[in-house]
Amino acid sequence: MRTIIEPHIHMYSRTTDDYQAMYNAGIRACVEPSFWLGSHRRYAGTFFDYFENILTFEPTRSERFGIDHFTAIAYNPKEAENKTLVDEVLDGIGEYLDHPRCVAMGEIGFNNINEAEYYCFTRQLRMAKERDMPVIIHISHYNKPTCLEWVLRGFDEVQPDQKKIYLDHNTEDTIERALAETDCWCGLTVYPISKLDPMRASAIIKKHGIDRIIVSGSADWGISDPVSLVKVLEQLKADGHPEETLQKVAFDNPNAFYSQSPKWKPRLDLVPWKIELRQP
Ligand SMILES: [Zn+2]
């Protein structure tokens, strides 16, 4: 079976059935970026407890299902308009970024695309640059071309090493410019019904090549699929993409991106724990 890395997935919102489906489909390592929890947080401590959870409990949970789980830590864009909270959380986020399971800063970026979000974005981009760590950037789900302009403005100001950036949530609207005007790895997140589906992802890869593209399933609170990435691989095969492309999507590209963190040492040979059913 092909060994797969899922580079962007929110397992916090998923069940153990999802871990089992992922393992059975060949996924052996994953990265969970920090995200929005369904309601806006009111306290910095709520962020810190969440960071602690996805850095410690989630890797323990996933290991039981044979998947090595890593984490990306950040203040997410959807809550970035609360500047007091942004500053309070970013003043204390350092120890979580330095945690052994944290392989990147992320997701940072934009939701409504405004100056408050830009402040949170650039402050974190600077912190990642100081730590020389990889970054996952979230392009907004609406007005993507405008959002890309704001990301480029942030790059001009902070001058990060773009090879260490995974610029995610591209579609046909942004992928050409993202590849041409940045040195970032460019992400496609694939969902079952909304946003990008496997057929569109396959067409984008056919047109633009696979050299700097990373595909993920994202899988969050909405209708999403923890094995979307596997479905993209099936679609690529059906569409006649070469084996080299499939291997880059499944493993080589996400592995190359995260290997820029010295903490990325995925154990690909974990086996699910045996489940012992007790007799009543
Ligand atoms: Zn995400």
Boltz pocket constraint, residues with backbone or C-beta under 6 A from the ligand:
constraints:
  - pocket:
      binder: B
      contacts: [[A, 8], [A, 10], [A, 33], [A, 34], [A, 35], [A, 107], [A, 218]]
      max_distance: 6.0
